[in-house]
């Protein structure tokens, strides 16, 4: 009897020591490492207080879903009680910041009540209080932004390029800003959870123009430090290996008789009902009458997603740092055109033509024109004109935005776009 009791005490001691070791291991894990891994956040929710973490915040992280590039903003600005914090011109910072707010935006879009028109003064008041501002590269149907976040928005609010979540009152309000009109609605998002998340960001000195003395467009976002962006170079990545892989992926036989190279060096594939051309500079042109690339329906969400998947297919084997963002969606009769452009660290690449134009007839892709470039960071930094000088050169009320331009030698220069 005595020996059995001793063995039981030994087993209990071993269990306690194991639990202690496990807790010490968890204490050693940095909080950002937990927040960046939804599966780990979900596992640790029950013991969050012991680790000095917010259970509510870990709940949000655990519920976060993967968000496609097309649904990512190019600037995220957080306003908490201590001041403003902004993520822009930095791909990693943008991704990390947006992933933390994506669940809130998803719930807000899904649970938004009736939208009403709102004024510029109301928008600025919301941004000056506890809020998060998310700006996209171009106006898009709000339903597309919602669909890429895994939800839907039935309200007829047209095209928007900015979402704001305001937690100033006893409910979270969702603002949707378009080129000419702004809307606001109450949502089912928990304000205390959003406020807790806002408080985890430290002020960095960034500001909107309306919060400063600059005579710029009110929602021009200004960094807290001297402007600095990554130095980048471009190259055309259409070698023979890429061409073979692309032709195969798009349903063409790379080794058949339908392939030939013309006197300009363009590689062409011509099959019944479809053709593909790749020029030495990386321009790809697909034309088809068959249903080779077809959306499930003629709804905007299905068409835009099919266009995104096609561009993803074309860029699957292209290395580099650039991302394609949907920057235009138009429909006329039975024709739909989706336009994409490059974003480098959340900064637009300004070129004469769109990086990709996907044209649908009904719900079938009949033409795709894509400029394929590979972008590589040099490890250096570009310092554009300081804000006071840039603001002084622009007409009153101009938007101050950063942009890249591509030079003839395929190096990129960065500067302010007026």
C-alpha positions in Angstrom: 0.0 0.0 0.0 2.8 2.4 1.0 4.7 1.6 -2.2 1.7 2.3 -4.4 1.2 5.7 -2.7 4.8 6.5 -3.3 4.5 5.6 -7.0 1.4 7.7 -7.3 3.1 10.7 -5.7 6.0 10.2 -8.2 3.6 10.2 -11.1 1.9 13.4 -9.9 5.3 15.1 -9.4 6.3 14.1 -13.0 3.1 15.5 -14.4 3.5 18.8 -12.4 7.1 19.2 -13.5 6.1 18.5 -17.2 3.4 21.2 -17.0 5.8 23.6 -15.4 8.3 23.0 -18.2 5.6 23.5 -20.8 4.5 26.8 -19.3 8.1 28.0 -19.1 8.5 27.1 -22.8 5.3 29.1 -23.6 6.6 32.1 -21.6 9.7 32.0 -23.7 7.8 32.4 -27.0 7.7 36.0 -28.2 4.2 37.5 -28.4 4.7 38.5 -32.1 5.5 34.8 -32.9 2.2 33.7 -31.4 0.2 36.5 -33.1 1.7 35.6 -36.5 0.6 31.9 -36.2 -3.2 31.5 -36.1 -2.9 27.8 -35.2 -0.7 28.6 -32.2 -3.0 31.4 -31.1 -5.9 29.1 -31.1 -4.0 26.5 -29.0 -3.0 29.1 -26.4 -6.3 30.9 -26.0 -7.3 29.2 -22.8 -4.0 30.2 -21.1 -3.6 33.6 -22.7 -3.8 35.5 -19.3 -1.0 33.4 -17.9 1.2 34.5 -20.8 0.3 38.2 -20.4 -1.7 38.2 -23.7 -5.2 39.3 -24.5 -7.5 36.3 -25.0 -9.7 38.4 -27.2 -6.8 39.3 -29.5 -5.7 35.7 -29.8 -9.3 34.7 -30.6 -9.2 37.1 -33.5 -5.9 35.8 -34.7 -7.1 32.2 -34.4 -10.1 33.1 -36.6 -8.1 34.9 -39.2 -8.1 33.4 -42.7 -5.6 33.7 -45.5 -6.3 36.9 -47.4 -5.4 37.0 -51.1 -3.0 39.7 -52.4 -5.8 41.4 -54.3 -7.8 42.1 -51.1 -4.8 43.7 -49.4 -4.7 47.5 -48.8 -1.6 49.6 -49.7 -1.8 51.6 -46.5 -3.1 50.9 -43.0 -3.2 53.7 -40.4 -4.2 53.0 -36.8 -5.3 55.7 -34.4 -5.3 54.8 -30.7 -5.4 56.9 -27.6 -1.6 57.5 -27.7 -1.5 58.6 -31.3 -1.2 57.4 -34.9 0.7 54.4 -36.3 0.9 53.8 -40.1 2.1 50.9 -42.2 3.0 51.8 -45.8 5.9 51.4 -48.2 6.8 48.2 -46.5 5.4 44.8 -47.7 6.1 42.9 -44.4 4.7 45.6 -42.2 1.6 46.0 -44.4 1.0 42.2 -44.3 1.5 41.9 -40.6 -0.7 44.9 -39.7 -3.5 44.0 -42.1 -3.7 40.4 -41.0 -4.5 41.6 -37.5 -7.4 43.7 -38.7 -8.7 41.5 -41.5 -11.1 39.5 -39.2 -12.6 42.8 -37.9 -13.1 44.1 -41.4 -14.6 40.8 -42.6 -17.2 40.8 -39.7 -17.9 44.5 -40.3 -18.7 44.0 -44.0 -20.8 40.9 -43.2 -22.8 42.5 -40.4 -23.1 46.1 -41.7 -26.5 47.6 -41.4 -28.1 50.2 -43.6 -25.5 52.6 -45.1 -26.1 56.3 -45.1 -24.2 59.2 -46.7 -21.6 60.8 -44.5 -19.7 64.1 -44.7 -16.0 64.8 -45.0 -16.1 66.3 -41.5 -17.6 63.1 -40.1 -14.9 61.0 -41.8 -12.2 63.2 -40.4 -13.7 63.0 -36.9 -13.8 59.2 -37.1 -10.2 59.1 -38.2 -9.1 61.4 -35.3 -10.6 59.1 -32.7 -10.0 55.3 -32.2 -10.0 53.8 -35.6 -8.2 52.0 -38.4 -8.0 53.2 -41.9 -7.4 50.8 -44.8 -6.7 52.2 -48.3 -6.8 50.2 -51.5 -4.8 51.2 -54.7 -7.9 52.1 -56.8 -11.7 52.3 -56.5 -13.3 48.9 -56.8 -16.8 47.5 -56.3 -17.2 47.1 -52.6 -18.7 43.6 -53.2 -15.3 42.5 -54.6 -13.4 43.6 -51.5 -15.9 41.7 -49.4 -15.7 38.6 -51.5 -11.9 38.4 -51.4 -12.2 38.6 -47.6 -14.5 35.6 -47.6 -17.8 37.4 -47.0 -20.4 39.4 -49.0 -21.8 42.9 -49.1 -25.3 43.4 -50.6 -25.5 47.2 -50.1 -25.4 49.2 -53.3 -22.6 51.5 -52.4 -20.7 51.4 -55.7 -16.9 51.7 -56.0 -14.8 52.4 -53.0 -11.1 52.6 -52.3 -11.0 53.1 -48.5 -12.5 51.3 -45.5 -12.5 52.7 -42.0 -13.4 51.0 -38.8 -14.3 53.4 -36.0 -14.6 52.3 -32.4 -15.3 55.7 -30.8 -18.8 54.8 -29.5 -20.6 51.8 -28.2 -20.6 50.1 -31.7 -18.1 49.8 -34.5 -18.9 51.9 -37.5 -17.8 51.0 -41.0 -17.0 53.8 -43.4 -16.7 53.2 -47.1 -15.1 56.0 -49.1 -15.5 56.3 -52.9 -14.2 58.8 -55.4 -17.2 61.1 -55.0 -19.2 59.9 -52.1 -18.8 58.4 -48.6 -21.0 56.0 -46.7 -21.3 54.9 -43.0 -23.1 52.0 -41.3 -23.2 50.4 -37.8 -21.8 46.9 -37.6 -21.8 43.8 -35.4 -18.1 44.0 -34.6 -17.3 44.2 -30.9 -15.9 47.6 -30.1 -13.9 46.6 -27.0 -12.0 43.9 -29.0 -11.1 46.5 -31.7 -10.0 49.0 -29.1 -7.8 46.4 -27.4 -6.2 45.7 -30.7 -5.7 49.4 -31.5 -3.9 49.9 -28.2 -1.1 47.4 -29.3 0.2 49.9 -31.8 2.7 52.6 -30.8 2.6 56.1 -32.3 5.2 56.7 -35.0 4.6 60.4 -35.8 2.6 59.7 -39.1 -0.4 61.9 -39.8 -3.0 62.7 -42.4 -2.6 66.0 -44.1 -5.8 67.3 -42.4 -4.0 66.8 -39.1 -1.1 69.0 -40.2 -0.6 72.5 -41.6 0.1 71.1 -45.1 -2.2 72.4 -47.8 -2.7 68.9 -49.4 -5.6 66.6 -50.0 -7.0 65.9 -46.5 -6.4 62.1 -46.6 -2.8 62.3 -47.9 -0.9 60.0 -45.5 2.4 61.5 -44.4 5.1 59.3 -42.7 6.5 60.2 -39.3 10.1 60.0 -40.6 12.0 61.1 -43.7 10.5 59.4 -46.8 12.5 56.2 -47.6 11.6 53.4 -50.0 13.5 50.2 -51.2 15.6 50.5 -54.3 14.4 48.0 -56.9 15.4 46.8 -60.4 13.3 45.0 -63.0 14.0 42.3 -65.6 12.0 40.4 -68.2 11.7 36.7 -67.1 10.6 35.0 -70.3 13.3 32.5 -71.0 12.7 29.2 -72.7 12.0 27.3 -69.5 9.4 29.8 -68.5 7.8 29.8 -72.0 7.5 26.0 -72.0 6.0 26.0 -68.5 3.5 28.8 -69.3 2.4 27.2 -72.5 1.7 23.9 -70.8 -0.1 25.6 -67.9 -2.3 27.5 -70.4 -3.2 24.3 -72.3 -0.8 24.6 -75.3 1.6 22.0 -76.5 5.1 23.5 -76.1 6.7 20.9 -78.4 4.0 20.6 -81.1 3.9 21.9 -84.6 1.7 24.8 -83.5 4.8 26.5 -82.0 7.0 28.8 -84.0 9.2 31.9 -83.6 8.8 34.8 -85.9 11.5 37.1 -87.2 11.1 39.5 -84.3 11.8 36.8 -81.7 8.2 36.4 -80.6 7.3 32.9 -79.7 3.8 31.9 -80.9 1.4 29.1 -80.3 -1.6 28.7 -82.5 -4.2 26.0 -81.9 -7.9 25.6 -82.7 -9.8 28.5 -81.1 -6.9 29.9 -79.1 -3.4 31.6 -79.6 -0.6 32.6 -77.3 2.3 35.0 -78.0 5.3 35.9 -75.9 7.6 38.6 -77.0 11.3 39.0 -75.8 10.3 42.0 -73.6 7.9 39.9 -71.5 4.6 40.9 -73.1 2.2 38.0 -73.2 -1.0 38.0 -75.3 -3.6 35.3 -75.2 -6.7 35.2 -77.4 -9.3 32.6 -77.4 -12.8 31.7 -78.6 -13.0 28.5 -76.7 -14.1 28.2 -73.0 -10.5 27.5 -71.9 -10.7 30.1 -69.1 -14.3 30.5 -67.9 -15.8 31.9 -64.7 -18.5 30.0 -62.9 -21.0 32.9 -63.6 -21.1 36.4 -65.0 -21.3 38.0 -61.6 -18.5 40.5 -60.8 -17.0 38.4 -58.0 -16.7 35.3 -60.2 -15.2 37.2 -63.1 -12.7 39.1 -61.0 -11.6 35.9 -59.2 -11.2 34.1 -62.6 -9.1 37.0 -63.8 -7.0 36.9 -60.6 -6.4 33.2 -61.0 -5.3 33.6 -64.6 -2.8 36.3 -63.7 -1.6 34.1 -60.8 -1.1 31.2 -63.3 0.9 33.4 -65.6 3.1 34.7 -62.7 3.4 31.4 -60.9 7.0 30.8 -62.0 8.1 34.4 -62.0 10.5 35.3 -59.1 10.6 38.6 -57.4 8.9 41.0 -55.1 6.1 42.6 -57.2 2.4 41.9 -56.7 -0.5 42.4 -59.0 -3.5 44.3 -57.6 -6.8 44.6 -59.3 -7.1 48.4 -60.1 -10.0 48.5 -62.5 -13.2 46.6 -63.1 -15.7 47.7 -65.9 -18.7 46.1 -67.6 -20.5 47.2 -70.7 -23.0 44.9 -72.3 -21.6 41.4 -72.3 -18.0 42.6 -72.0 -16.1 42.8 -68.8 -12.6 44.1 -68.4 -10.4 43.5 -65.3 -7.2 45.6 -65.1 -4.3 44.8 -62.8 -1.1 46.8 -61.9 2.1 46.2 -60.1 2.5 47.2 -56.4 6.0 47.1 -55.0 6.0 47.3 -51.2 2.6 48.8 -51.5 3.8 51.5 -53.9 2.3 51.6 -57.4 4.5 51.2 -60.4 3.5 54.0 -62.8 3.6 52.9 -66.5 1.8 53.9 -69.6 -0.2 50.6 -69.9 -1.8 48.4 -67.3 0.3 45.4 -66.2 -2.5 43.1 -67.1 -5.8 43.5 -68.9 -8.2 40.5 -68.9 -11.2 40.7 -71.1 -14.3 38.6 -70.8 -17.1 38.0 -73.3 -20.0 36.9 -71.1 -18.1 34.7 -68.6 -15.2 33.5 -70.9 -11.8 35.1 -71.2 -11.4 36.1 -74.8 -8.2 38.2 -74.4 -5.4 38.6 -71.9 -2.6 41.0 -72.3 0.1 40.8 -69.6 3.4 42.5 -69.1 5.7 40.1 -67.1 8.5 41.7 -65.2 10.5 40.3 -62.3 11.4 42.8 -59.6 14.4 42.5 -57.2 15.4 44.6 -54.3 19.0 45.9 -54.4 19.3 46.1 -50.6 19.7 49.9 -50.9 17.3 52.7 -50.0 15.9 55.6 -52.1 15.2 58.9 -50.4 12.6 60.9 -52.3 12.1 64.7 -51.9 11.3 65.6 -48.3 7.6 66.3 -47.7 7.9 70.1 -47.1 9.6 70.6 -50.5 7.2 68.2 -52.3 4.1 69.8 -50.8 5.4 73.3 -51.8 5.7 72.2 -55.4 2.1 70.9 -55.7 -1.1 72.9 -56.3 -3.3 73.5 -53.3 -5.3 70.5 -52.3 -3.3 67.9 -54.3 -2.9 64.4 -53.1 0.6 63.4 -52.1 1.3 59.8 -53.1 4.5 57.8 -53.6 5.1 56.0 -56.8 7.8 54.1 -58.8 8.7 54.8 -62.4 10.5 52.3 -64.6 13.5 53.6 -66.5 14.8 52.5 -69.9 17.6 50.5 -68.2 14.9 48.7 -66.1 16.0 50.4 -62.9 13.2 52.0 -60.9 13.1 55.6 -59.6 10.8 56.6 -56.8 9.1 60.0 -56.1 6.0 61.8 -55.2 3.0 61.7 -57.6 1.0 65.0 -57.7 
